[in-house]
Amino acid sequence: MDTHQPSPVTPQPPHGSGGGGFSVILTVFLSFIAIFTMIVIPSSSTSRNGFSILHQVPEGHVGVYWRGGALLKMITDPGFHLKLPFITHYEPVQVTLQTDQVRDIPCGTKGGVMINFEKIEVVNRLHKEYVHDTLLNYGVQYDNTWIYDKIHHEINQFCSSHSLQQVYIDVFDQIDEKMKDALQGDCTRYAPGIEIISVRITKPKIPESIRRNFEQMEEERTKVLIAIEKQRVVEKEAETDKKMAVSEAEKVANVSQILMEQKLMEKDSVRKQQEIENKIYMAREKSLADADFYRLLKEAEANKLKLTPQFLELKFIEAIADNTKIFFGEKIPNMFLDQRLLGNFLQQFSRNVSEEEKSTA
């Protein structure tokens, strides 16, 4: 009896089944990576623009979209947004202040001299409500048309109508305003969404020989200005000395006037004092004269009362009695002996005085 047992047979997997599972896993993994790339990683550059679903609009910009090359009216604000990959194309457009630098602008002046503006800066802004119309008419690079090309044109127009002296020195400070007005005028007419804030222009480069001539002219002008300034300083000093002299003379005159007024006031005070003393003296003299007059008046009245024949006869007798003369001769004068004649004379005299008093009364 044969005791030999057959060995068990181990089942073998079907041919090619292990390689097919790995390829499925790899396909799923790559698909996941592709989807993650298109959704999770936002697009901010042109290279990834067509492949991404999620994209970011930076602050100060708005998102503008094209589908099949046609500009859509949809405009998005800053932040994350979704779009169809491969079908919708998007571009961020700045709506805040931006500075465009236009470099190397050659131009010829009215006299035929070639000069070159190395840099002109234009500060501008595109208003948000005009983004669609502006891009529809002039594209994303709208500033090439209305800023870069327009600056070249306006600078050449300006230079061709002005001389080198005017462009480089005389009216250089006016070029920026003229450029701003020219740019804004055309933008307002054809692209109203573009606002020109300011234009900054640097000095143009001119031929070396002409530049040296300008430097020499500037040196001579500086010398003239220095001479004029010195003359002004001398004139100012002379004017200052004159004003000081006038001020000193006025001060002396004022002092003299004050002293004169002081002396006049002193004289006037002395005069008033003398007038007061005169009035006092006159009043005193008048009072004395009135007193003398009153005394004499009273004495006269008293004498009138004394003028009686008896008083006069008494005085006559007293006068004769006081006479110490002795007369010698054959006949003595009648005046001393005839008292009756003396009495008649005195009575006549008394009557005359009474009549005069009555007539005066």
Summary of the structure (lengths in Angstrom):
residues: 361
radius of gyration: 69.6
end to end distance: 225.8
largest distance: 265.1
contacts: 846
relative contact order: 0.05
helix: 60%
strand: 17%
